[in-house]
Amino acid sequence: MASGSSMMNGDISHPRGSAPENLGSLEETLQQMNTLIKENRELKEALKQTNLSMKERFEGLSAWKEKQKEERDFLEQRLEEAKTRLNAMDVENEALKKRVEEREKSGAECLHTELEALRGQIARLQAEKNDLVALNSELQLKMGQGSPRDSFIEIRIADDELKVTRDLPNMPKDPCAFSMPKAESEEQTVRQLLHSLRAETDEKERLQLTLQEARGRITELENRLEHAESSTQTSLPSTTEINSSAEVKNLEDQLLKLCSELKQAQVKLDEAENMKRNLQDRCKDLEQDLGTLRIQLGEKQKAQAENDSLRVQMESLQAAVKLEQKKTQDEKNNLNQLKDAYTKLFEDYNELQEEKKKREGCVSREEYDDLQTRFATAEKALADKQQRIDEMKMEIFQKEKELETISVFQAQAEIYSSDFYAERAAREKIHEEKERLATQLEYVKKQNTQLQEEMESLGRHSMSEMQRRHVSRGANPQGPPSPHHLQGGDWQQQNIPDHACPKCGEVLPDLDSLQIHIMDCII
């Protein structure tokens, strides 16, 4: 009996040592689960902030795209307007070129006719002057008042007139500029007009010089005529006076014609200068439009290059988004695995709690109070843990909704080319955290396995203790041994199966069924 009680005390002391170890491992497990939940919350907060920043950047990118689209439309509209203006200017330029060619031809013909008329007038003036010189020589010979100086003056005047007549045939050389071939570019047209203006200016100067010389000669001839009339008034017949007055009238008519031609040349020169100014203004406008079009073309090419680069970035970001979705799916799978592991741990904890409740009737009062206190602490921790688990489930549910809407945020990835490498470092850190969590999970699984082994050993010890108690009751001398006691003694000597009841010997399929059966059988 004393040996039985000593064995019983030894069996009871062993559960006292194993129960705190189990509770300590449970507390460590709860602490690790709290750490995992805290890290999961931090990861969720970081993911939430990342989503907010992605939304903001997506809105900014949308506004930037709208602005780029408006600018592109505006540039295309300006380009179309510029093309229209260029076409209109080309048509106007062709019309102006035709008008300039027509005016050049008509101007060359007019100048040629005027030149021929001037030649004829000069020839007539030369003939009349020769007649006057011959008449004056005859008068001087008749009067005997002529001097060699006067003859020299007349000869000099004649030489000057010959020089003029020699120079006049050379004048058509300058209008030859009007016969230049038509230039294809507008710059050549302007140069041609400038050359024509210079030719007309030179012609005007020549006409003015000719007019001045003609006026001087007319004045000199009038003076000589007056001198001749005063000297030969008595000797010359009346017919000579009539001829001299007729010649003077002819000279005056020619002078008037020369003045009118000079005015016409001046008018043509003014028109040519106005045309030159208009063409220069149009050339400046065309150059400005050309510069604007070049700038717009450069901007359009730049925008096209930016569009190409953005397209390449978008393709790379789409690939990154697909990779990120794959990683998110992996994280979701890992989270489901963690949930399953936690559910399994929770079930194990419930089993331990049930076993502890079943063992309450078999332990002492002190052990019961100690276990009750620890149980209350564990229940409180479990309630907190359950609350955290519920919050975590809600967050996981919200996260799943956010993951379902991640396709909406694919466009947000278009602006993350600059942040992609920074996020890669964060993802590597998250991967390290996941590896660490996986290591902790393996550690928790090992702890769970150890707890199960300890529970099995505790169940076996409790079974052996109950068997010893049953044997000690069966050996009581106050009554005859019952068949159950004899059967228990025989069963003690036999090989006990792993899942056999120590009282009735019934074999059960698993440990849980055995524990439930033992509680029912003992009671």
Secondary structure, 3 states (H helix, E strand, C coil): CHHHHHHHHHHHHHHHHHHHHHHHHHHHHHHHHHHHHHHHHHHHHHHHHHHHHHHHHHHHHHHHHHHHHHHHHHHHHHHHHHHHHHHHHHHHHHHHHHHHHHHHHHHHHHHHHHHHHHHHHHHHHHHHHHHHHHHHHHHHHHHCCCCHHHHHHHHHHHHHHHHHHHHHHHHHHHHHHHHCCCCCCHHHHHHHHHHHHHHHHHHHHHHHHHHHHHHHHHHHHHHHHHHHHHHCCCCCCHHHHHHHHHHHHHHHHHHHHHHHHHHHHHHHHHHHHHHHHHHHHHHHHHHHHHHHHHHHHHHHHHHHHHHHHHHHHHHHHHHHHHHHHHHHHHHHHHHHHHHHHHHHHHHHHHHHHHHHHHHHHHCCHHHHHHHHHHHHHHHHHHHHHHHHHHHHHHHHHHHHHHHHHHHHHHHHHHHCCCCHHHHHHHHHHHHHHHHHHHHHHHHHHHHHHHHHHHHHHHHHHHHHHHHHHHHHHHCCCCCCCCHHHHHHHHHHHCCCCCCECCCCCCECCCHHHHHHHHHHHHC
